[in-house]
């Protein structure tokens, strides 16, 4: 399958996937005492949808197809009519794409929702010590915990809201959360990032260098810098972290082109969604002059491996299911593999960025 065919099939599959409920997720929420209505709302509006929608939006940025905005508008309007779920760190995620849609198709209902949720993040969201955003979601409270997931799921929207609504408060909060999370999640010996930090345990749990969590940061940093006008020292700090991460990842890449779900553990399975996020990061970093074009071989090996795992229906294989923080490394090795919205979207990001790099004459 060539790249254009793969991208087209991913997009079509993802558009259908975003309208489906995760029945296993609903059953789990019901077992935790959630009402049927709340469980259904969460199964229709949560972080997998947020990442998935961003992949669809990036396709619009690339090709300018207005029918994509039609799709996004219909998706959001139908979900808003059904009713949004409880506010959590993960249910913020769909608001990121909504903020970009609002710029092109403004609706007062969109503005009202985004302002309400941004104010909630700043004033009412659960906090850790040092005023970090606690990664509380629908299934777990996670008291005193910072997760790398939070940066993409919540902080990136808050950064965008600071620009949309000209809010210094939102901007300052977003920047503080970036600095706090990266301080506690950085593994300075490898240049990679741990999944989480616990103020209660005073440690990084199993010290898991989890693949997709690292990919969230790979994606987050350049997207954040594109949204927020950072002063020179902050921009230099973030780009240095990203560059070191990508340089470090090269030595862990499997001969297949993918990375393991525990990046430094070859006994853990190869995982495609994280690999797609890294592939995106390599192409974008080279395009921005942060990495030498010599890393092209790393990116192209990853791209080839990702395309080889897209089936005729446009589903990306070898994608790990949603992953809570584990107390042991074995926890990460046993997460099941299953096609997911975020896997589709991350593959789209990688393919789109590779096309942009090629068309810009980078190589």
Beta strands, then each sheet from edge to edge (+ up, - down):
strand 1: 145-147
strand 2: 186-187
strand 3: 192-193
strand 4: 196-198
strand 5: 259-260
strand 6: 270-271
sheet 1: 1+ 4-
sheet 2: 2+ 3-
sheet 3: 5+ 6-
end
